[in-house]
Amino acid sequence: MAWLYGVTIAATDVRPMAAFYQRVFNAGLRERQVGAFALFVGDFAGVRLTLCPKALAGIDATQNIHQLTIAVADVEATIALAEQHGGSALGESAVRDPDGNSIELIGTSEA
């Protein structure tokens, strides 16, 4: 038996990303220091979420190669909240985080 334990998102600038995921999705993030790098780790809906600087992860991607799908109580309200905290709307049911990663939003009744 297997289950998803965690997800790591490599970010250009982890601080705005951490603020976005904390304020929009209440991700329970805490800052951790790894050498000269700050990263953020939290529990997001039972899955460990880590926001890691691209330089630490050795990532050189220029656009996202993953997409999260997150169930929320109110899609419209979540889009508005995302826009207030550095994200942008992407159609009627998706947003981009501050690094430009796309996030599909579905209502909890659809999940």
MDTraj code that builds the backbone (N, CA, C; nanometers):
import mdtraj as md
import numpy as np

residues = "MET ALA TRP LEU TYR GLY VAL THR ILE ALA ALA THR ASP VAL ARG PRO MET ALA ALA PHE TYR GLN ARG VAL PHE ASN ALA GLY LEU ARG GLU ARG GLN VAL GLY ALA PHE ALA LEU PHE VAL GLY ASP PHE ALA GLY VAL ARG LEU THR LEU CYS PRO LYS ALA LEU ALA GLY ILE ASP ALA THR GLN ASN ILE HIS GLN LEU THR ILE ALA VAL ALA ASP VAL GLU ALA THR ILE ALA LEU ALA GLU GLN HIS GLY GLY SER ALA LEU GLY GLU SER ALA VAL ARG ASP PRO ASP GLY ASN SER ILE GLU LEU ILE GLY THR SER GLU ALA".split()
xyz = np.array([
    [0.0849, -0.1185, 0.0000],
    [0.0000, 0.0000, 0.0000],
    [0.0889, 0.1241, 0.0000],
    [0.0532, 0.2209, -0.0776],
    [0.1291, 0.3461, -0.0846],
    [0.0337, 0.4634, -0.0725],
    [0.0855, 0.5760, -0.0289],
    [0.0071, 0.6991, -0.0228],
    [0.1019, 0.8163, -0.0425],
    [0.0461, 0.9284, -0.0819],
    [0.1250, 1.0485, -0.1036],
    [0.1582, 1.1098, 0.0320],
    [0.2864, 1.1167, 0.0627],
    [0.3313, 1.1706, 0.1912],
    [0.3605, 1.3192, 0.1827],
    [0.4216, 1.3628, 0.0722],
    [0.4587, 1.5030, 0.0632],
    [0.4780, 1.5501, -0.0789],
    [0.4760, 1.6828, -0.0927],
    [0.4992, 1.7501, -0.2197],
    [0.5977, 1.8626, -0.1935],
    [0.6960, 1.8751, -0.2809],
    [0.7907, 1.9863, -0.2726],
    [0.7738, 2.0725, -0.3958],
    [0.7605, 2.2023, -0.3735],
    [0.7530, 2.2986, -0.4829],
    [0.8793, 2.3821, -0.4777],
    [0.9571, 2.3775, -0.5853],
    [1.0771, 2.4603, -0.5955],
    [1.0333, 2.5999, -0.6387],
    [1.0767, 2.7014, -0.5662],
    [1.0301, 2.8379, -0.5892],
    [1.1459, 2.9324, -0.6182],
    [1.1176, 3.0306, -0.7001],
    [1.2151, 3.1349, -0.7285],
    [1.2413, 3.2169, -0.6029],
    [1.1340, 3.2570, -0.5342],
    [1.1430, 3.3353, -0.4110],
    [1.0466, 3.2727, -0.3107],
    [1.0995, 3.1991, -0.2150],
    [1.0144, 3.1198, -0.1260],
    [0.9288, 3.2026, -0.0308],
    [0.9728, 3.3211, 0.0085],
    [0.8953, 3.3985, 0.1063],
    [0.7574, 3.4394, 0.0528],
    [0.7475, 3.5001, -0.0675],
    [0.6131, 3.5302, -0.1189],
    [0.5304, 3.4043, -0.1435],
    [0.5968, 3.2971, -0.1841],
    [0.5252, 3.1715, -0.2048],
    [0.4702, 3.1193, -0.0723],
    [0.5500, 3.1252, 0.0333],
    [0.5047, 3.0791, 0.1642],
    [0.3879, 3.1637, 0.2134],
    [0.3973, 3.2950, 0.1968],
    [0.2879, 3.3835, 0.2383],
    [0.1606, 3.3502, 0.1605],
    [0.1727, 3.3247, 0.0310],
    [0.0578, 3.2911, -0.0528],
    [-0.0080, 3.1620, -0.0041],
    [0.0674, 3.0544, 0.0072],
    [0.0087, 2.9258, 0.0460],
    [-0.0446, 2.9284, 0.1894],
    [0.0180, 3.0062, 0.2757],
    [-0.0297, 3.0176, 0.4134],
    [-0.1603, 3.0963, 0.4181],
    [-0.1640, 3.2116, 0.3522],
    [-0.2819, 3.2993, 0.3612],
    [-0.4001, 3.2494, 0.2792],
    [-0.3737, 3.1894, 0.1645],
    [-0.4830, 3.1447, 0.0787],
    [-0.5330, 3.0057, 0.1180],
    [-0.4422, 2.9152, 0.1544],
    [-0.4803, 2.7765, 0.1798],
    [-0.4513, 2.7291, 0.3225],
    [-0.4053, 2.8196, 0.4106],
    [-0.3790, 2.7857, 0.5505],
    [-0.2921, 2.6601, 0.5616],
    [-0.1775, 2.6631, 0.4955],
    [-0.0924, 2.5449, 0.4807],
    [-0.0071, 2.5107, 0.6022],
    [-0.0158, 2.5867, 0.7103],
    [0.0582, 2.5524, 0.8316],
    [0.2092, 2.5538, 0.8134],
    [0.2592, 2.6467, 0.7347],
    [0.4029, 2.6489, 0.7024],
    [0.4874, 2.7075, 0.8143],
    [0.6038, 2.6454, 0.8334],
    [0.7029, 2.6937, 0.9299],
    [0.8366, 2.7046, 0.8585],
    [0.9094, 2.8084, 0.8890],
    [1.0393, 2.8293, 0.8242],
    [1.1442, 2.7366, 0.8834],
    [1.2259, 2.6804, 0.7958],
    [1.3406, 2.5976, 0.8351],
    [1.4624, 2.6493, 0.7616],
    [1.5752, 2.6456, 0.8256],
    [1.7007, 2.6890, 0.7647],
    [1.7816, 2.5662, 0.7248],
    [1.8264, 2.5629, 0.6015],
    [1.9141, 2.4572, 0.5518],
    [2.0361, 2.5274, 0.4942],
    [2.1422, 2.5323, 0.5731],
    [2.2599, 2.6092, 0.5326],
    [2.2224, 2.7554, 0.5159],
    [2.2524, 2.8117, 0.4006],
    [2.2213, 2.9522, 0.3734],
    [2.0792, 2.9719, 0.3211],
    [2.0035, 2.8647, 0.3075],
    [1.8714, 2.8721, 0.2458],
    [1.7590, 2.8606, 0.3478],
    [1.6545, 2.9412, 0.3280],
    [1.5312, 2.9277, 0.4050],
    [1.4348, 2.8459, 0.3205],
    [1.3695, 2.7496, 0.3832],
    [1.2613, 2.6791, 0.3168],
    [1.1453, 2.6725, 0.4139],
    [1.0291, 2.6365, 0.3636],
    [0.9086, 2.6344, 0.4462],
    [0.8442, 2.4966, 0.4363],
    [0.8063, 2.4415, 0.5516],
    [0.7472, 2.3082, 0.5577],
    [0.6193, 2.3166, 0.6403],
    [0.5151, 2.2494, 0.5934],
    [0.3901, 2.2486, 0.6674],
    [0.3058, 2.1283, 0.6343],
    [0.1937, 2.1167, 0.7030],
    [0.0985, 2.0097, 0.6782],
    [-0.0188, 2.0709, 0.6042],
    [-0.0406, 2.0263, 0.4819],
    [-0.1462, 2.0794, 0.3976],
    [-0.2429, 1.9664, 0.3646],
    [-0.3550, 1.9656, 0.4331],
    [-0.4583, 1.8629, 0.4133],
    [-0.4023, 1.7220, 0.4310],
    [-0.3161, 1.7041, 0.5303],
    [-0.2601, 1.5729, 0.5585],
    [-0.1396, 1.5343, 0.4749],
    [-0.0936, 1.6234, 0.3902],
    [0.0238, 1.5997, 0.3054],
    [0.1303, 1.7024, 0.3419],
    [0.2541, 1.6563, 0.3576],
    [0.3619, 1.7514, 0.3885],
    [0.3892, 1.8357, 0.2647],
    [0.3826, 1.9682, 0.2808],
    [0.4140, 2.0621, 0.1735],
    [0.5450, 2.1299, 0.2081],
    [0.6390, 2.1257, 0.1145],
    [0.7672, 2.1926, 0.1316],
    [0.7855, 2.2920, 0.0182],
    [0.8181, 2.4154, 0.0532],
    [0.8540, 2.5173, -0.0449],
    [1.0041, 2.5375, -0.0329],
    [1.0733, 2.5093, -0.1399],
    [1.2186, 2.5033, -0.1401],
    [1.2742, 2.5973, -0.2466],
    [1.3797, 2.6732, -0.2169],
    [1.4394, 2.7572, -0.3203],
    [1.4895, 2.6728, -0.4377],
    [1.4661, 2.7205, -0.5594],
    [1.5130, 2.6484, -0.6781],
    [1.6630, 2.6232, -0.6711],
    [1.7376, 2.7195, -0.6192],
    [1.8836, 2.7047, -0.6119],
    [1.9232, 2.5874, -0.5224],
    [1.8532, 2.5683, -0.4128],
    [1.8827, 2.4566, -0.3231],
    [1.8458, 2.3239, -0.3888],
    [1.7336, 2.3230, -0.4597],
    [1.6861, 2.1997, -0.5240],
    [1.7590, 2.1695, -0.6542],
    [1.8334, 2.2659, -0.7052],
    [1.9020, 2.2460, -0.8325],
    [1.8067, 2.2456, -0.9508],
    [1.6974, 2.3204, -0.9396],
    [1.5948, 2.3275, -1.0433],
    [1.6194, 2.4504, -1.1301],
    [1.6091, 2.4314, -1.2615],
    [1.6277, 2.5425, -1.3546],
    [1.5077, 2.5550, -1.4488],
    [1.3888, 2.5165, -1.4030],
    [1.2685, 2.5246, -1.4866],
    [1.2244, 2.6704, -1.5007],
    [1.1740, 2.7039, -1.6178],
    [1.1259, 2.8402, -1.6400],
    [0.9740, 2.8478, -1.6381],
    [0.9052, 2.7345, -1.6374],
    [0.7609, 2.7322, -1.6225],
    [0.7236, 2.6054, -1.5468],
    [0.6039, 2.6093, -1.4868],
    [0.5692, 2.4957, -1.4010],
    [0.5549, 2.3662, -1.4802],
    [0.5922, 2.2579, -1.4144],
    [0.5802, 2.1259, -1.4753],
    [0.4853, 2.0381, -1.3935],
    [0.4090, 2.0995, -1.3057],
    [0.3107, 2.0292, -1.2257],
    [0.1897, 2.1203, -1.2092],
    [0.0799, 2.0636, -1.1684],
    [-0.0377, 2.1435, -1.1353],
    [-0.1056, 2.0790, -1.0160],
    [-0.1318, 2.1573, -0.9154],
    [-0.2060, 2.1095, -0.8001],
    [-0.3553, 2.1247, -0.8279],
    [-0.4360, 2.0368, -0.7728],
    [-0.5806, 2.0518, -0.7714],
    [-0.6197, 2.0562, -0.6245],
    [-0.6831, 2.1665, -0.5841],
    [-0.7160, 2.1865, -0.4433],
    [-0.8664, 2.2068, -0.4297],
    [-0.9280, 2.1295, -0.3408],
    [-1.0709, 2.1436, -0.3120],
    [-1.0885, 2.2520, -0.2059],
    [-1.1766, 2.3467, -0.2340],
    [-1.2021, 2.4588, -0.1433],
    [-1.3527, 2.4761, -0.1252],
    [-1.3911, 2.5389, -0.0162],
    [-1.5331, 2.5591, 0.0118],
    [-1.5971, 2.6552, -0.0880],
    [-1.5234, 2.7594, -0.1306],
    [-1.5789, 2.8622, -0.2192],
    [-1.4733, 2.9006, -0.3225],
    [-1.4908, 2.8553, -0.4452],
    [-1.3921, 2.8797, -0.5511],
    [-1.3750, 3.0290, -0.5778],
    [-1.4842, 3.1029, -0.5921],
    [-1.4752, 3.2467, -0.6213],
    [-1.4031, 3.3218, -0.5101],
    [-1.4351, 3.2906, -0.3850],
    [-1.3705, 3.3575, -0.2715],
    [-1.2215, 3.3236, -0.2669],
    [-1.1865, 3.2000, -0.3009],
    [-1.0458, 3.1593, -0.3008],
    [-0.9689, 3.2306, -0.4107],
    [-1.0304, 3.2489, -0.5267],
    [-0.9646, 3.3244, -0.6340],
    [-0.9397, 3.4682, -0.5890],
    [-1.0385, 3.5300, -0.5258],
    [-1.0216, 3.6669, -0.4763],
    [-0.9105, 3.6735, -0.3722],
    [-0.9058, 3.5774, -0.2818],
    [-0.8021, 3.5730, -0.1791],
    [-0.6649, 3.5545, -0.2428],
    [-0.6560, 3.4681, -0.3423],
    [-0.5295, 3.4461, -0.4127],
    [-0.4805, 3.5757, -0.4770],
    [-0.5711, 3.6507, -0.5387],
    [-0.5329, 3.7777, -0.6018],
    [-0.4847, 3.8799, -0.4994],
    [-0.5384, 3.8755, -0.3799],
    [-0.4960, 3.9672, -0.2730],
    [-0.3568, 3.9350, -0.2203],
    [-0.3110, 3.8110, -0.2419],
    [-0.1852, 3.7667, -0.1828],
    [-0.0817, 3.7238, -0.2858],
    [-0.0786, 3.7936, -0.3985],
    [0.0283, 3.7740, -0.4957],
    [0.0006, 3.6749, -0.6061],
    [-0.1177, 3.6130, -0.6053],
    [-0.1549, 3.5206, -0.7121],
    [-0.2335, 3.5928, -0.8195],
    [-0.2754, 3.5191, -0.9202],
    [-0.3581, 3.5772, -1.0257],
    [-0.4610, 3.4745, -1.0708],
    [-0.5763, 3.5264, -1.1159],
    [-0.6826, 3.4391, -1.1648],
    [-0.6402, 3.3770, -1.2968],
    [-0.6836, 3.2547, -1.3172],
    [-0.6553, 3.1814, -1.4401],
    [-0.7870, 3.1163, -1.4810],
    [-0.8721, 3.1925, -1.5441],
    [-1.0043, 3.1439, -1.5773],
    [-1.0974, 3.1485, -1.4573],
    [-1.2070, 3.0730, -1.4658],
    [-1.3088, 3.0759, -1.3607],
    [-1.2843, 2.9788, -1.2477],
    [-1.1884, 2.8869, -1.2646],
    [-1.1694, 2.7869, -1.1597],
    [-1.0227, 2.7513, -1.1384],
    [-0.9352, 2.8497, -1.1578],
    [-0.7926, 2.8242, -1.1361],
    [-0.7215, 2.9557, -1.1043],
    [-0.6062, 2.9412, -1.0405],
    [-0.5213, 3.0565, -1.0088],
    [-0.3767, 3.0209, -1.0389],
    [-0.2946, 3.1222, -1.0432],
    [-0.1492, 3.1044, -1.0477],
    [-0.0936, 3.1560, -0.9160],
    [0.0029, 3.0838, -0.8589],
    [0.0690, 3.1307, -0.7374],
    [0.1718, 3.2373, -0.7771],
    [0.2415, 3.2993, -0.6811],
    [0.3363, 3.4054, -0.7157],
    [0.4483, 3.3633, -0.8107],
    [0.4797, 3.2350, -0.8175],
    [0.5828, 3.1865, -0.9096],
    [0.5253, 3.1491, -1.0460],
    [0.3936, 3.1582, -1.0616],
    [0.3305, 3.1274, -1.1893],
    [0.2800, 2.9851, -1.2036],
    [0.2901, 2.9039, -1.0979],
    [0.2391, 2.7669, -1.1028],
    [0.0864, 2.7684, -1.1041],
    [0.0265, 2.6862, -1.1870],
    [-0.1189, 2.6822, -1.1946],
    [-0.1759, 2.5907, -1.0865],
    [-0.2911, 2.6326, -1.0335],
    [-0.3619, 2.5568, -0.9309],
    [-0.5079, 2.5490, -0.9731],
    [-0.5550, 2.4290, -0.9988],
    [-0.6967, 2.4088, -1.0304],
    [-0.7734, 2.4090, -0.8992],
    [-0.8844, 2.4802, -0.8959],
    [-0.9691, 2.4861, -0.7764],
    [-1.1012, 2.4149, -0.8051],
    [-1.1416, 2.3278, -0.7150],
    [-1.2723, 2.2638, -0.7263],
    [-1.3444, 2.2826, -0.5947],
    [-1.4752, 2.2909, -0.6016],
    [-1.5549, 2.3012, -0.4804],
    [-1.5499, 2.1724, -0.4022],
    [-1.5603, 2.1812, -0.2708],
    [-1.5537, 2.0615, -0.1883],
    [-1.6663, 1.9643, -0.2202],
    [-1.7772, 2.0132, -0.2745],
    [-1.8869, 1.9240, -0.3117],
    [-1.8508, 1.8412, -0.4361],
    [-1.7530, 1.8868, -0.5132],
    [-1.7089, 1.8137, -0.6335],
    [-1.6026, 1.7103, -0.6022],
    [-1.5369, 1.7240, -0.4870],
    [-1.4235, 1.6375, -0.4536],
    [-1.4660, 1.4982, -0.4135],
])
top = md.Topology()
chain = top.add_chain()
for i, resn in enumerate(residues, 1):
    res = top.add_residue(resn, chain, resSeq=i)
    for name in ("N", "CA", "C"):
        top.add_atom(name, md.element.get_by_symbol(name[0]), res)
traj = md.Trajectory(xyz[None], top)
